[in-house]
């Protein structure tokens, strides 16, 4: 097990209860729907919805992607978050995907697009509104969410990486404390070389500790979703921490790229060190509550559009 795998497994273990203490009544959960039979042990997701919204028309949909530094994480650690969305009237497909280092880039990217396409198989059974699909994630999950949108609007990128063709439109994107420029993000000076180790695992290369051979990586442009922001992107909500210890500056740069392309951008951020990476997952914190107010406003815009 690599040092980054140990780190993110430890974080998940320590943070599971604080981030999943909040319960929502009347949420129906259906677990472990396999969206790719080729990888049934990894490519599966849980459905969350509240039946009280069944008489109010079709369910708008949220595809939620967990974080974990590309090497860890699990859908079970996003139970409260998924229940929160379901409590607001959304049907949530909360997924797992193949992890590095066993499955480096673009394995997880491909999985997440397949999960998006899987929504078509659920459309009739759950009465879904596939014109109102929001993709979202935190940390590495935010990266994958943005990559879905990049792939939707760039056929050349899909062909170069042999990614599936997206069959479902994306109406909105929510990215929480993500990594959008992977090359600059893994070069952040994190103690014990965790950034280097994450990069080595996700890129699937023998990356030198000083990053001197990074430009030998064959997909140095394609690996970063920020390189593919264009004027066709959907409205986007971005949450970031100014003093993020894992990916400082990534949210600000992503917003800049979106605004440069005239994409409607909604955002929330923190400035204190204690309100750090993926601060929104600690639902009891004041800054998380502020963030969710903004999230609800954004989701209502998508739902009513």
C-alpha positions as CSV (number, residue, x, y, z in Angstrom):
1,X,0.0,0.0,0.0
2,X,1.4,3.4,-1.0
3,X,1.8,6.3,1.4
4,X,-1.1,8.2,-0.2
5,X,-3.4,5.2,0.1
6,X,-2.6,5.0,3.8
7,X,-3.2,8.8,4.2
8,X,-6.6,8.8,2.5
9,X,-7.8,5.6,4.2
10,X,-6.9,7.2,7.5
11,X,-8.8,10.4,6.6
12,X,-11.9,8.4,5.7
13,X,-11.7,6.4,8.9
14,X,-11.3,9.5,11.1
15,X,-13.8,11.7,9.3
16,X,-16.6,9.2,8.6
17,X,-18.7,9.9,11.7
18,X,-18.2,13.7,11.7
19,X,-19.2,13.9,8.1
20,X,-22.1,11.4,8.2
21,X,-23.7,12.1,11.6
22,X,-26.6,13.9,10.0
23,X,-29.7,11.8,9.2
24,X,-32.6,12.7,7.0
25,X,-36.0,10.9,7.4
26,X,-37.8,9.1,4.7
27,X,-34.8,8.6,2.4
28,X,-34.9,5.4,0.4
29,X,-31.5,3.9,-0.4
30,X,-30.8,1.2,-3.0
31,X,-27.3,0.0,-2.8
32,X,-24.7,-1.4,-5.2
33,X,-26.2,-1.0,-8.6
34,X,-23.5,-2.0,-11.1
35,X,-23.1,0.4,-14.0
36,X,-20.3,-1.4,-15.8
37,X,-20.4,-5.2,-15.7
38,X,-16.8,-5.4,-16.8
39,X,-15.7,-4.0,-13.3
40,X,-18.6,-5.0,-11.0
41,X,-16.4,-4.7,-7.9
42,X,-15.7,-1.0,-8.5
43,X,-18.2,0.4,-11.0
44,X,-21.3,0.5,-8.8
45,X,-23.4,3.1,-7.1
46,X,-26.2,3.7,-4.5
47,X,-29.5,5.5,-5.3
48,X,-31.0,7.9,-2.8
49,X,-34.4,9.5,-3.2
50,X,-37.4,10.6,-1.1
51,X,-40.7,9.1,-2.2
52,X,-42.7,12.1,-1.0
53,X,-41.5,13.9,-4.2
54,X,-42.9,11.2,-6.5
55,X,-46.2,13.1,-7.0
56,X,-44.4,16.3,-8.0
57,X,-43.2,15.2,-11.4
58,X,-40.0,13.7,-12.6
59,X,-36.9,13.6,-10.4
60,X,-34.0,15.9,-11.3
61,X,-30.8,13.9,-10.9
62,X,-27.5,14.4,-9.1
63,X,-24.5,12.2,-10.0
64,X,-22.2,12.4,-7.0
65,X,-18.5,11.3,-7.1
66,X,-16.5,10.9,-3.9
67,X,-13.0,12.2,-3.3
68,X,-10.0,10.4,-2.0
69,X,-6.9,11.6,-3.8
70,X,-7.6,9.2,-6.7
71,X,-6.3,6.3,-4.6
72,X,-9.0,6.0,-1.9
73,X,-12.5,7.0,-0.8
74,X,-15.8,5.2,-1.0
75,X,-19.4,6.1,-1.7
76,X,-20.3,5.0,1.9
77,X,-18.5,8.1,3.2
78,X,-21.0,10.4,1.3
79,X,-24.2,9.0,2.9
80,X,-25.2,12.2,4.7
81,X,-24.4,14.4,1.6
82,X,-26.4,12.1,-0.7
83,X,-29.3,12.1,1.7
84,X,-29.2,15.9,1.9
85,X,-29.6,16.2,-1.8
86,X,-32.4,13.6,-1.8
87,X,-34.2,15.5,0.9
88,X,-34.3,18.5,-1.4
89,X,-36.2,16.4,-4.1
90,X,-33.3,15.1,-6.2
91,X,-32.6,11.5,-7.1
92,X,-28.9,10.9,-6.3
93,X,-26.7,8.3,-7.9
94,X,-23.7,8.2,-5.5
95,X,-20.9,6.2,-7.2
96,X,-17.6,4.4,-6.7
97,X,-15.1,4.1,-9.5
98,X,-11.8,2.3,-10.2
99,X,-8.9,3.7,-8.1
100,X,-5.2,4.3,-8.7
101,X,-2.5,3.0,-8.6
102,X,-4.1,-0.2,-10.0
103,X,-6.1,1.8,-12.4
104,X,-4.4,5.0,-13.4
105,X,-5.6,7.8,-15.6
106,X,-8.0,7.7,-17.5
107,X,-9.7,4.7,-15.9
108,X,-11.7,6.6,-13.3
109,X,-12.6,9.3,-15.9
110,X,-14.0,6.6,-18.2
111,X,-16.0,5.0,-15.3
112,X,-17.6,8.3,-14.4
113,X,-18.9,8.9,-17.9
114,X,-20.3,5.3,-17.9
115,X,-22.1,6.1,-14.7
116,X,-23.6,9.2,-16.3
117,X,-24.8,7.1,-19.2
118,X,-26.2,4.5,-16.8
119,X,-28.8,7.0,-15.8
120,X,-30.6,6.2,-19.1
121,X,-31.3,2.7,-17.8
122,X,-32.9,4.2,-14.7
123,X,-35.0,6.8,-16.4
124,X,-38.3,4.9,-16.7
125,X,-38.1,3.0,-13.4
126,X,-37.5,6.1,-11.3
127,X,-39.2,8.7,-13.5
128,X,-36.1,10.8,-14.0
129,X,-35.8,14.1,-15.8
130,X,-32.6,13.6,-17.7
131,X,-32.7,17.2,-18.9
132,X,-31.9,18.3,-15.4
133,X,-28.8,16.3,-14.5
134,X,-26.1,17.8,-12.2
135,X,-22.7,16.2,-11.8
136,X,-20.8,16.9,-8.6
137,X,-17.9,15.7,-6.5
138,X,-15.4,16.8,-3.9
139,X,-11.6,16.8,-4.2
140,X,-10.7,14.1,-6.7
141,X,-14.4,13.6,-7.2
142,X,-14.7,17.3,-8.3
143,X,-12.0,16.7,-10.8
144,X,-13.9,13.7,-12.3
145,X,-17.1,15.7,-12.3
146,X,-15.4,18.5,-14.3
147,X,-13.8,16.0,-16.6
148,X,-17.3,14.6,-17.5
149,X,-18.3,18.1,-18.7
150,X,-15.0,18.4,-20.6
151,X,-15.6,15.1,-22.3
152,X,-19.2,16.0,-23.2
153,X,-18.0,19.1,-25.1
154,X,-14.8,17.8,-26.7
155,X,-15.0,14.9,-29.1
156,X,-11.2,15.1,-29.9
157,X,-10.4,14.6,-26.2
158,X,-12.7,11.6,-26.0
159,X,-11.2,9.9,-29.1
160,X,-7.6,10.5,-27.9
161,X,-8.2,8.8,-24.6
162,X,-10.8,6.3,-26.0
163,X,-13.4,7.6,-23.5
164,X,-17.1,6.6,-23.8
165,X,-19.3,9.1,-25.6
166,X,-21.6,10.8,-23.1
167,X,-25.3,9.9,-23.8
168,X,-26.8,12.2,-21.2
169,X,-26.7,16.0,-21.2
170,X,-25.3,17.8,-18.2
171,X,-27.4,20.8,-17.0
172,X,-25.2,21.8,-14.1
173,X,-21.8,21.2,-12.4
174,X,-20.9,21.5,-8.7
175,X,-17.2,21.2,-7.8
176,X,-16.1,21.2,-4.2
177,X,-12.4,21.8,-3.4
178,X,-11.2,20.1,-6.6
179,X,-8.0,19.6,-8.5
180,X,-8.5,20.9,-12.1
181,X,-4.9,21.4,-13.1
182,X,-3.5,18.1,-12.0
183,X,0.2,18.8,-12.9
184,X,0.4,21.9,-10.7
185,X,-1.7,20.3,-8.0
186,X,0.5,17.3,-7.4
187,X,3.6,19.6,-7.3
188,X,2.3,21.2,-4.1
189,X,4.8,20.9,-1.3
190,X,2.9,18.6,1.1
191,X,4.9,16.9,3.9
192,X,6.2,13.3,3.4
193,X,5.9,13.6,-0.4
194,X,2.2,12.9,-0.5
195,X,1.7,15.0,-3.6
196,X,4.4,13.2,-5.5
197,X,3.0,9.8,-4.5
198,X,-0.6,10.8,-5.6
199,X,0.9,11.9,-8.9
200,X,2.9,8.8,-9.4
201,X,-0.2,6.6,-8.7
202,X,-2.7,8.6,-10.8
203,X,-0.5,9.2,-13.8
204,X,0.8,5.6,-13.7
205,X,4.4,6.6,-14.3
206,X,7.8,6.4,-12.5
207,X,7.7,10.0,-11.5
208,X,10.9,11.4,-10.0
209,X,10.8,13.1,-6.6
210,X,11.9,16.4,-8.1
211,X,9.3,16.1,-10.9
212,X,12.0,16.6,-13.5
213,X,10.6,13.9,-15.8
214,X,6.9,15.1,-15.6
215,X,7.0,16.4,-19.2
216,X,7.7,12.9,-20.4
217,X,4.1,12.0,-19.5
218,X,2.2,11.4,-22.7
219,X,-1.1,13.0,-21.6
220,X,0.3,16.1,-19.8
221,X,-2.4,18.3,-21.4
222,X,-5.2,15.8,-21.5
223,X,-5.0,14.9,-17.8
224,X,-6.2,18.4,-16.6
225,X,-9.9,19.3,-17.1
226,X,-9.1,23.0,-16.8
227,X,-7.4,22.8,-20.2
228,X,-10.7,22.0,-21.8
229,X,-13.0,24.7,-20.4
230,X,-14.9,26.3,-23.3
231,X,-18.0,28.4,-24.0
232,X,-20.2,25.3,-24.2
233,X,-19.9,24.4,-20.5
234,X,-22.9,24.3,-18.3
235,X,-23.6,26.7,-15.3
236,X,-21.2,25.8,-12.6
237,X,-21.0,26.1,-8.8
238,X,-17.5,26.2,-7.3
239,X,-16.6,25.8,-3.6
240,X,-13.0,26.3,-2.5
241,X,-10.8,27.1,0.6
242,X,-8.3,29.9,0.1
243,X,-5.9,28.1,2.5
244,X,-6.5,24.6,1.1
245,X,-3.6,22.4,2.2
246,X,-4.1,19.9,-0.7
247,X,-4.9,22.0,-3.7
248,X,-4.3,25.7,-3.0
249,X,-5.4,28.1,-5.8
250,X,-7.2,25.5,-7.9
251,X,-10.7,26.9,-7.3
252,X,-9.7,30.4,-8.1
253,X,-8.0,29.4,-11.3
254,X,-11.0,27.2,-12.3
255,X,-13.4,30.1,-11.7
256,X,-11.1,32.4,-13.8
257,X,-11.2,29.9,-16.7
258,X,-15.0,29.6,-16.5
259,X,-15.5,33.4,-16.4
260,X,-13.1,33.9,-19.3
261,X,-15.4,31.7,-21.4
262,X,-18.5,33.5,-20.1
263,X,-19.9,30.5,-18.2
264,X,-22.4,31.4,-15.4
265,X,-20.4,30.8,-12.2
266,X,-21.7,30.6,-8.7
267,X,-19.3,30.2,-5.8
268,X,-18.6,30.0,-2.1
269,X,-15.2,30.0,-0.4
270,X,-13.6,30.1,3.0
271,X,-10.6,32.1,4.3
272,X,-9.7,30.5,7.6
273,X,-7.2,27.7,7.9
274,X,-9.6,25.7,10.1
275,X,-12.2,25.8,7.3
276,X,-10.1,23.8,4.9
277,X,-10.2,21.2,2.3
278,X,-13.8,19.9,1.6
279,X,-15.1,22.0,4.5
280,X,-18.7,21.5,3.2
281,X,-18.7,17.9,4.3
282,X,-18.7,18.9,8.0
283,X,-22.4,19.9,7.9
284,X,-22.5,21.3,11.4
285,X,-19.9,24.0,10.7
286,X,-21.1,27.5,10.1
287,X,-19.2,27.8,6.8
288,X,-20.6,24.5,5.6
289,X,-24.1,25.8,6.3
290,X,-23.3,29.0,4.4
291,X,-22.1,26.9,1.5
292,X,-25.3,24.7,1.4
293,X,-27.5,27.8,1.2
294,X,-25.6,28.7,-2.0
295,X,-25.8,25.1,-3.2
296,X,-29.6,25.2,-2.7
297,X,-29.9,28.4,-4.7
298,X,-27.8,26.9,-7.5
299,X,-29.8,23.7,-7.6
300,X,-33.1,25.6,-7.7
301,X,-31.8,27.5,-10.7
302,X,-31.1,24.3,-12.5
303,X,-34.3,22.7,-11.4
304,X,-36.4,25.6,-12.6
305,X,-34.5,26.3,-15.8
